[in-house]
Amino acid sequence: MNRRRTGISIDAVAAAAGLGLSSYHSHFKALFGSTPLDYLKAARLHEARSLLKSPDIGIAVVAQAAGYKGTSQFSREFHRHFGRTARDEQKLLVAFQSDMDLV
């Protein structure tokens, strides 16, 4: 479950695209509707959410697998993004999966 993340910076991506940082942010936001950092956070949180489908995995493991150093930061950002705690989301996903197994 331990995934290795590369430490590429937004500065490096902007330079590779041949854009200044400010211009890169503007173009990125126009295309995706959010800043690069917000986009990355959302992607990490959605990755974490998919991991929560397993009842056997703990929240701390999910947080670490999604690239968070601390469970509390992960929990705050998860709640802010999805409107419920990771634990509540896991319960819902597991229950939904159980209901789908009955169909």
Phi, psi and chi 1 to 4 in degrees:
 res  aa     phi    psi   chi1   chi2   chi3   chi4
   1 MET       -  -22.7  174.8   89.5   38.7      -
   2 ASN   -71.6  109.0 -167.0    0.8      -      -
   3 ARG  -100.6  137.0  -61.2  179.0 -173.7  177.1
   4 ARG   -89.1  127.4 -170.1  127.8  173.7   97.0
   5 ARG  -105.1  141.8  -59.1 -152.7  176.1  -96.1
   6 THR   -84.7  149.7   58.3      -      -      -
   7 GLY   -97.8   53.4      -      -      -      -
   8 ILE   -82.0  138.7 -169.2  163.9      -      -
   9 SER   -98.0  158.1   70.4      -      -      -
  10 ILE   -63.9  -34.2  -65.8  173.1      -      -
  11 ASP   -58.0  -43.6  -68.8  -20.6      -      -
  12 ALA   -66.3  -39.4      -      -      -      -
  13 VAL   -66.0  -44.1  174.2      -      -      -
  14 ALA   -60.4  -44.4      -      -      -      -
  15 ALA   -63.8  -40.8      -      -      -      -
  16 ALA   -63.9  -30.2      -      -      -      -
  17 ALA   -83.4   -4.6      -      -      -      -
  18 GLY    75.0   28.6      -      -      -      -
  19 LEU  -124.1  152.5  -61.9  168.9      -      -
  20 GLY   -73.0  162.6      -      -      -      -
  21 LEU   -59.3  -45.2 -170.1   56.5      -      -
  22 SER   -63.9  -43.3  178.1      -      -      -
  23 SER   -65.3  -40.6 -179.4      -      -      -
  24 TYR   -60.1  -46.1  177.2   76.0      -      -
  25 HIS   -59.2  -44.1  -85.2  -87.4      -      -
  26 SER   -62.6  -46.6  -63.7      -      -      -
  27 HIS   -65.5  -41.8  -77.5   74.6      -      -
  28 PHE   -61.0  -46.9 -168.1   98.2      -      -
  29 LYS   -65.0  -36.8 -169.4  161.9 -174.3  170.3
  30 ALA   -65.0  -37.0      -      -      -      -
  31 LEU   -79.7  -41.4  -74.5  171.0      -      -
  32 PHE  -110.5   -8.1  -63.1  104.1      -      -
  33 GLY    77.8    9.5      -      -      -      -
  34 SER  -153.6  168.1   68.1      -      -      -
  35 THR   -74.3  160.9   66.8      -      -      -
  36 PRO   -56.9  -39.8  -25.7   33.6      -      -
  37 LEU   -65.6  -44.4 -177.9   58.9      -      -
  38 ASP   -64.4  -37.4  -72.5  -19.9      -      -
  39 TYR   -63.6  -45.1 -174.7   88.5      -      -
  40 LEU   -63.2  -43.5  177.1   60.4      -      -
  41 LYS   -59.3  -45.4  -80.0 -177.1 -172.4  179.8
  42 ALA   -62.8  -41.6      -      -      -      -
  43 ALA   -62.5  -42.9      -      -      -      -
  44 ARG   -64.8  -39.7  -70.5  165.3   64.5 -169.0
  45 LEU   -68.7  -37.1  -69.9  167.6      -      -
  46 HIS   -69.0  -35.8  -78.5  -82.6      -      -
  47 GLU   -62.1  -44.9  176.5 -175.5   -4.7      -
  48 ALA   -61.5  -42.3      -      -      -      -
  49 ARG   -60.1  -39.9 -174.2  177.4 -178.6  -89.5
  50 SER   -67.0  -31.5   71.2      -      -      -
  51 LEU   -70.0  -25.4  -65.4  172.7      -      -
  52 LEU   -71.5   -7.1  -69.7  170.5      -      -
  53 LYS   -66.4  -19.5  -68.2  176.6 -176.3  174.5
  54 SER   -90.8  124.9  172.1      -      -      -
  55 PRO   -72.5  -13.9   26.0  -31.8      -      -
  56 ASP   -87.0   -6.9  -55.6  -25.3      -      -
  57 ILE  -101.9  134.9 -170.3  168.1      -      -
  58 GLY   -83.8  158.6      -      -      -      -
  59 ILE   -61.6  -39.7  -57.2  -57.1      -      -
  60 ALA   -63.0  -38.7      -      -      -      -
  61 VAL   -67.5  -41.4  173.8      -      -      -
  62 VAL   -62.5  -45.3  170.1      -      -      -
  63 ALA   -58.8  -46.6      -      -      -      -
  64 GLN   -65.1  -41.9 -175.8  179.7   22.1      -
  65 ALA   -64.5  -30.0      -      -      -      -
  66 ALA   -86.7    1.6      -      -      -      -
  67 GLY    97.0   11.6      -      -      -      -
  68 TYR   -91.1  139.1  -74.4   87.5      -      -
  69 LYS   -80.4  -28.7  -68.3  179.7 -178.4  170.3
  70 GLY  -131.7  144.7      -      -      -      -
  71 THR   -66.7  -35.7  -54.1      -      -      -
  72 SER   -67.0  -41.5   60.8      -      -      -
  73 GLN   -63.3  -45.2  179.2 -169.8    9.9      -
  74 PHE   -57.7  -47.2  166.1   73.7      -      -
  75 SER   -61.1  -43.5  -64.2      -      -      -
  76 ARG   -62.4  -48.1  -82.3 -169.1  -50.1  -85.9
  77 GLU   -68.0  -35.9  -69.8 -172.3   12.4      -
  78 PHE   -62.8  -47.7 -168.7   95.9      -      -
  79 HIS   -63.3  -41.5 -171.0  -87.8      -      -
  80 ARG   -62.4  -39.6 -163.5  174.8  -58.9  135.5
  81 HIS   -79.0  -44.5 -172.0   78.5      -      -
  82 PHE  -102.0  -12.1  -69.0  108.9      -      -
  83 GLY    81.6    9.7      -      -      -      -
  84 ARG  -153.4  164.9   61.7 -177.5  147.9  -95.7
  85 THR   -73.5  159.2   66.9      -      -      -
  86 ALA   -61.9  -39.0      -      -      -      -
  87 ARG   -62.4  -45.2  175.6  104.5   34.0 -121.7
  88 ASP   -64.0  -38.8  -72.8  -15.2      -      -
  89 GLU   -64.3  -40.6 -175.4   70.7    7.3      -
  90 GLN   -62.8  -43.0 -173.1  174.2   41.9      -
  91 LYS   -60.7  -44.2  -71.8  175.9 -172.7  174.1
  92 LEU   -63.8  -45.1  -73.2  171.3      -      -
  93 LEU   -65.3  -41.0  -69.3  169.1      -      -
  94 VAL   -66.6  -42.8  168.9      -      -      -
  95 ALA   -64.1  -41.7      -      -      -      -
  96 PHE   -63.0  -42.3  178.9   74.4      -      -
  97 GLN   -63.8  -39.1 -153.6  165.4   -9.5      -
  98 SER   -64.4  -42.0  -65.6      -      -      -
  99 ASP   -63.8  -37.3  -71.4  -12.5      -      -
 100 MET   -69.2  -30.2  -68.5  -55.5  -68.5      -
 101 ASP   -66.9  -25.2  -70.5  -17.5      -      -
 102 LEU   -78.3  -20.2  -62.5  174.6      -      -
 103 VAL   -80.1      -  175.7      -      -      -
